[in-house]
Amino acid sequence: MALDENTLAKSEKKKEANRIRQARFYEKKKEEVNAKRREKYKQCVEKCLAEANEGLEKDVIPEKPVFTYKDMKIKDLSKNKTLSYDEIVKYLDELELNPNTATKYKQDIKRFVQITDCDDVIKCLKRSDVIISDIENGQMKNGNLYSNNTKKGLYQTILFIIDRFTLNINKKPYKEKFEESKMQSMEDNDKKVNEKPVMKLSSFIEKVKNHFGVDSKMYAIVKLYDDVPMRDDFQLKIVDKVADTKNKNFNYILLYTGKPSKVIINNYKTKALYGPISVNLSKDTSKLMREYAKKNNIGLGDYLLGSEKLSSYVTPNNNKLGVEKGFSTYRHMKISEELDKVKSIPERHALSQLMGHSPITQLKYVRKLMNE
C-alpha cells in the first residue's frame, strides 16, 4: 500500500531530526575525539624519538633501548671482587651475542683498559670520577683527544658490562656522561647535515663505472648496494634454491636466468628485529651479477664477492674517487637521494625496512645533496 503524503512528511521530518541530533552530538564530541588523537600521536612520536635517542651512530646503532636487557642472557658476577680484561672477554662469549656486537664490546673494553691503565675493572669502575676524567682526556697515538663517538661507545660499554654482569657499581655517573655524549652526537649530526653534502648514489655509481669499468668488482658492489642497501653484509653464497637459504648464519644470492635474481640477507646487525630480508634484484643488476660470476668463474657454493667483509676493499677505492669511508657513506648517499624523492610515510617506512633500521634512525643518515 502506498504511503500518503502526511506519512511521508512525518518520515522525512523524523530523518531530519535524527540528522540534526547526530550533527550536534558530533560537534560536542569532536574536540574530545581530536584531543585523544593528538595525545595518541604525541605518545607515538615521543616513543619513536626515545628509541632513536637510545641508539648509537655509525655502524653500531642498536634499534632497541640500550639499557633494556629483558630476555637476554645475564652473567651474575655480583659476588666477584675482581674482574680482568681476559675474564670480561671470556664472559662476553658466554652471553652469545651477535658476533659483530661482541667484537665491538671487546674492542671498546680493550681501549678502556689502555686509556685507564686498568687491570681490575671492578676496582676501577668504582672510581667513576677518575675513570671519566681518563676517558674525557685520553689521547690517541697522534696526540688528539678521542672523538665523541669513541667516548660514547666507551660509556655505553661500561653500562653494558655493569648491567649484563650485574656488578655492584653505581652506574649513574656513567649514564649521565653517556646521555651527554648522545646529545653531542645529535649536534654533530646536525652540523654534518649542513656542512658535508653528499652526491647521489646514482651519480657515484656512474663515477665508479667510468673509473673502474663495468666488469669491475667495485661496480658490482655499488650496483648491488643500490638494490640492496644494507651495511657490509654482501658475503653472498651462491645457491640455486630458496630451500638452501635457511641457515641464519649466512647470506645468499640466487642467480636466476629469465627472472630477477634474489638476495637473501639472514645475518646482519638488526636481524633480531627485522628477520631475513629478501630482495628481488632489478633486471639490469640481475644480469650484471650473472655476468660477473661467469667472467670470474664463480659458481654454486662459492661467494659472489668473497666470504670476508668488503669495507677494507671499498674504502680505499672510494678514496680514489674523492669519497671518504665505505658503506656508511653509501648509506648517506642512498637515503639522502631516496628521501629527496620519497615523501609519503608508507614509502619511507618501506625504505627503512629494506635497509634494516627504524624510520627514526633513517633520519640520522640524511645529508644535503651536492648540486650536480
Phi, psi and omega in degrees: 000134182288144179281139177284168185298325181295318180294318179297321180295317179297320180297315179295322179295320179294318179298318180296321179296320178296318180297318180295318180296318179294321179296318178296318180297317180297315180300322181292322185266347188302312182295322178296316179295315180296323178297318178296319179296317179297320180294319178297318179295318180299316180297320179297314180298315180298321180295315180297317180294322179297319179295319181293319183291342178278354184273167173252158181275181176062223186262023178231037183272110176281143182268351176252161177305137185299326189260019177255112183243024178300137179067013175253157181292140177239138174250110185279104177245025184297338180264356179292140176267331180226162179203114182266169177300314181298322179293320178299316179301316180296314182291328176299321178297327181287342179282350178056050179283165169304134184308319179293321178294315179299317179299317180299314180295321179295320178296318181291322178295320178298317179295320179301314180296321180293317182292319187265352184054046187257127177252351176226102187297321180299311180299318182293314185295337177290342178257069187300324181297319180291314182296316180297319177298318179298318181292315183293330184251003180296143183241145174282177182298331181276003177091352179278151175292154177293149181292162177300321179297322178295315178298318179299318178298323179293315179294321178297320179292320177301314180296321178299313181297316180299314184287311186285338177256007178046049180283143179277071183225137177289113184265357183305312180300323180288323179293322178298317179292325178295316178297320178297318182292328176293319178297320178297322178298320179296319177295317179298320181295320178299321179294320180297321180302319184274331189259337186235080177292154179239157175279161176294147178298324180299323178290321179295322178301320178295322178296318178297317180299314182291326184275314186260338180101154184291339180268002188281159176294322179299317180294321178298319182294311184289327175293319178295319179298324180300324179275325185232080187280069177265198174268213179278069186241023185265041170271081193258114178276133183276123176227168181244001178222141177299329179299341180268011184249019188276343180291115187288354180272356185232157173248151191225160170222135177250112184269084181281156171246131179090354175206166184300135172291163186229137173247132178238115181258107177265321189252102179207173192300317184254032183297330180295333180272320191248349179069189180299139177249119182247127184228128171277126182285154176295164180301314181295316181291322177302313180297318180298319181294319178297314182293323179296316179297317182295314182294334182255014178053046179254126185232193181305137180086345177273167174263126185302316183241018181099160184267354182259164175302150188258355185301321182292340176270318185291314188302309179295329177287327173298319181301327179297338180256012178078022181245131181277153172063194187237247186294332178297324178291320176301322180297315177301313182299311185295310183295316181298320179291315183292317181290341174290335180259322185272122184245328186284151179299314179301320180293319179293322178295318178299319179296318180295322178297317180298325184268359175071040175209175182277159177301326179290316178300325180306323183294337180291343182263355184288133176229162171292144179271142178295146172284123184243000000 
